[in-house]
């Protein structure tokens, strides 16, 4: 894919998953596809974000291949989430779920995809501190939501004493996907 030459890892966008990515790009350009945006400008943007994500993270690329409906999330690329926003998003994802842990994982990865897509297609490195903050907030919200799940599953959880020690993303605003 010629458009992939600007990606962090052009081989990631041209490597083993290239045929699936090419199929997704074709799907995005197909007017009958539910993954297609209405206007051409957002379509180009979605293609650029897809290539940037696949070139930077094979895990996120694999996720999109397994769940093509996630393509629409590329249009929601955002790194302006607050900690409160992310807590609400993750807590809403587990409400009424029979497997809240899987629901948490799924929503976490969806939010991570929107953040990565925004970060990897940002025009300026000035966004890096903001990206670091939102990644740290996402990690913190995930820990908070996991704690909520644990409390729901443990009898007398209010009597259990423990600590969560945060390092990396949860404390140092580390950048990675």
Secondary structure, DSSP 8 states (H G I E B T S, - for coil): -GGGGGSTTHHHHHSTTHHHHHHHHHHHH-TT-TT--SSHHHHHHHHHHHHHHHHH-HHHHHHHHH-GGGGGGGGG------HHHHHHHHHHHHTT-SSHHHHHHHHHHHHHHHHHHHHHT-S-GGGHHHHHHHHHHHHHHHHHHHHHHHHHHSTTGGG--------THHHH-----
